[in-house]
Amino acid sequence: MHKMRSLFAVPYALWLLLFVFAPVVLILGYSFMDINGHFTLANYQAFFSSSNYLLLTLNSFWYALLITASTLLLGYPAAYFLTRLKHRDFWLLLVILPTWISLLLKAYAFIGIFGIHGGVNQFLNLFGIPAKQILFTNFSFVFVSAYIELPFMIMPIYNSLVEIDQSLVFASYDLGANKRQTFTKVIWPLSLSGVNSGIQAIFIPSLSLFMLTRLIGGNRVITLGTAIEEHFLITQNWGMGATIGVVLIIVMLLVMSLTRERKGDGSR
Amino acid sequence: MKQPLIEFKNITKTYDNDVNVLEDLSFDIEEGKFYTLLGPSGCGKTTILKMVAGFLQPTSGDILFNGRKINDVPANQREINTVFQDYALFPNMNVFDNIAFGLKIKKVPAKEIAQKVTQALKLVQLPGFEKRGISEMSGGQKQRVALARAIVNEPKVLLLDEPLSALDHKLRLDMQYDLRELQRNLGITFIFVTHDQEEALAMSDEIIILNDGQIVQSGSPVDIYDEPINHYVADFIGASNIVPATMIKDELVEFAGKQFECVDGGMRPNEAVEVVLRPEDLELTTYEHGKLQVQVDAQLFRGVHYEIDCFDKEGNEWIVHSTKKSVPGQWIGLDFSPDNIHVMRLNESEEDFDARLESYEE
């Protein structure tokens, strides 16, 4: 019986070994190698002493923060109202639907919409506003990223809101709380797990977006993701690329530990 | 007469599907008493409770609180608190914060809050539980915290929505004593909703029995148990022998093919009625000595008594509670006194019933 069970675990163990453990070890290894394959600490030294890299890191953080904050600001109320609708399964489906479309396709669609002859500019022209450069700006990068990530914020928040027992809301009113107090003291704290999952699902990938920075941001926005891509594909400095990768992994772990669910005594 | 604390005046409640959950309902709740709304699920008792709490508005009619109309006063502005069926404790807070919730909303000073919470926990016999998390407690303990969270606000009325239904039998009995004692000590008006007639009889000052959104009978537990108004109440309030009968004249009733002396009256001669005989009022005796002759069909041992299932010659079923044993298949006699026979008219309203009782009971 016990043997059988271990046998079933083999594919998963292999998978983890090949696609999770091995790549991480490889990245770690490469980060300690120079361009000729010799052991060195120069990559880390370069990363932490160069104002360019630190600025890049800060830049990535800033945009990831902007994207996450805007999805949270838009996503939380959206999720909240979704839970109150009559046919909420249908509306939720409409929220999920765009995630079934290829990311690349959506990015190209926005090139059409935001382009100098695109829909937005044509609309502005109707009111006599001259065509503006919208594509390849920081704004369009944040906007499109937020649009694409939005469902991943709405869904976990929606799930955590739906799970809140309606009688808790009644209990709060019963004990004298008004709508605002009920929200801040009961609904918001109980939906925090969803908010945390949403932040994790968006902030971390946003740190390393590189396709959107190119297609929508026009390479004006350079993030850690873009830098990694450049090092691996263009400058062929794998060691440096791997070093940035390691830094990203550490940052991700930090974010995860900051937003992880605190199970404990139930007190705040 | 004293001003009732809560008055329901001709309350009708209709939901979206046009079904009247409550129909033209009127009753008064007096201060400081323990009321029980008793009825099967779907009788409208929870709807009444939600209206008192302020979670539902009546479709028509008025709810008065101390003589003032409160139809449109929201739940958070009523001096009424609820103990919910599933406790509804906030899982993100510990016991202290749960109980302090209402006081913090009212901006009571922190020192006073701490003092009141400690006192409330003592009242529900959970001293020292302040720091406990909600998930670390048993059902009975959660129940007590929910109770403490409600009474700490010193409401005028405490609503209890089937609070004991999730507890096991022994705990439920303990809580019945505790609730009754708490109500006496605090002097708060309790409105307790249940479908369990034992709970209702054990704890209440007043029982209001509901069926299909209407009040069938209201009164003290003893009144309702001894003088059920009709078949529905008699059946609901406990195992009873209810058989069809004919009222020959005042104080003489015929059932099971025989005529018996009784103490009821005020009916038409030869009116078709029903009689109730409580299982514990029937006594086993020999075939010759019995007023009624029945054959034992089956017997169950219930601990404090035997429950004996018998049939008379006309096929009426008789259930007897007796400490004496009997033998299935045997013909035996049943003995009872005239005042054990309770006669019920068919389709009599509560007003007519009360008036008739008064007419021959002086």
Interface residues (C-beta under 8 A of the other chain):
Chain A: D165 S167 L168 F170 A171 S172 Y173 D174 L175 G176 A177 N178 Q181 K185 V186 P189 L190 G264 D265 G266 S267 R268
Chain B: A53 G54 F55 P74 A75 N76 Q77 I80 N81 T82 F84 Q85 D86 A88 L89 F90 P91 N92 M93 N94 D97 F101 G102 I105 K106 K131 G133 I134 S135 E136 R149 N153
